[in-house]
């Protein structure tokens, strides 16, 4: 979507590298959140907790809560 809106054309390698970075960030964030909530190594708990934190932070930033 980013390259389309900017009318850019990216190589396969650039797209693959960006996807790799995104997936690495998701992995690290999920593992960190799972460990913080006492479920070390549980990706499901970590992903859900990290997602909840992001939504809560956005709501606070918007003044909803």
QUIMO-V107422 format. One record per backbone hydrogen bond with DSSP energy under -1.0 kcal/mol. CO is the residue of the C=O (numbers start at 1). NH is the residue of the N-H. If there is no record, write none. Layout:
CO&NH ; CO&NH
This chain:
1&5 ; 2&6 ; 3&8 ; 4&7 ; 11&15 ; 12&16 ; 13&17 ; 14&18 ; 15&19 ; 16&20 ; 17&21 ; 18&22 ; 19&23 ; 20&24 ; 21&25 ; 22&26 ; 23&27 ; 24&28 ; 25&29 ; 26&30 ; 27&31 ; 28&32 ; 29&33 ; 30&34 ; 31&35 ; 32&36 ; 33&37 ; 34&39 ; 35&38 ; 39&42 ; 42&46 ; 43&47 ; 44&48 ; 45&49 ; 46&50 ; 47&51 ; 48&52 ; 49&53 ; 50&54 ; 51&55 ; 52&56 ; 53&57 ; 54&58 ; 55&59 ; 56&60 ; 57&61 ; 58&62 ; 59&64 ; 60&63
